Amino acid sequence: MDITGNTIFIPGATSGIGLALALRLQAKGNTVVVGGRRTELLEKLAAEHGFATVRIDTADAASITAAVGEVLDRHPELNVLIAMAGIMRVEDWRTAGFLADAEETVTTNLLGPIRLIAALTEHLSTRPGAAIMTVSSGLAHAPLRATPSYNATKAAIHMLGETLRLQLADTGIQVKELVPPAVRTALLPGQETSDVAMPLDEFADEVMALLEADPGAPEVLVERVKFLRFAEVRGDYDKVVATLNAADPHTH
């Protein structure tokens, strides 16, 4: 994925990692289409930063279909999808009441990207420099006790990307995976000020540097996530899981 000259659709870029990357990608000479659920926030981002915007709820199949159609009508040159939107919920499967959160997490974090990719693959296969970037997590490789469904969906996203990379190899579409560690965003209560989480600007700057240094890399791995990503490879998986879960569950 080239760092400049693209038209990029980022559902879930109204805040946090998505917005931080949208701003940096725009500054590098890309046209960025920001997607989100709140029209007033989209209007504010368009006015302040000049983003193209579209309303989309990635938990709603009909909304994805409508939004993709609108984006392609307005930006037929679209060649990059960054499937950023996601949620993280604390769940306790030993008690009643976790199922609604679990189902919503699966719908948003797994079905959402699947539907987005399905809606755009045919178009992207016709575009030069096409790329799909999924967004997983270090927790795809080492589980945080408090967030079972989140961990599971991100592990699924990881393997989805691994497999699509094989299937789409002859289409010209590059499949990349962004693997964040804990980052100071509002993903969980308290995470924005957590000492355990990586500062947002530091994370986004490192991601951009990695994209520029190695455009063909299948995974985008900031240094801080490698503790989780390669736990099994190093052979210290049990130690990593114990260290991860010794911290406050609301800081990851």
SULKA-V552147 format. One record per run of one state. SS is the DSSP state (helix for helix, strand for strand, loop for the rest). FROM is the first residue (numbers start at 1). LEN is the number of residues. Records with the same first field share a line. If there is no record, write none. Layout:
BEGIN
SS: FROM-LEN + FROM-LEN
END
This chain:
BEGIN
loop: 1-6 + 12-4 + 28-3 + 37-2 + 50-2 + 56-5 + 75-5 + 84-15 + 125-6 + 136-2 + 141-7 + 168-6 + 179-4 + 184-7 + 194-4 + 199-1 + 214-5 + 221-2 + 230-1 + 235-2 + 247-2 + 252-1
strand: 7-5 + 31-6 + 52-4 + 80-4 + 131-5 + 174-5 + 183-1 + 198-1 + 219-2
helix: 16-12 + 39-11 + 61-14 + 99-26 + 138-3 + 148-20 + 191-3 + 200-14 + 223-7 + 231-4 + 237-10 + 249-3
END
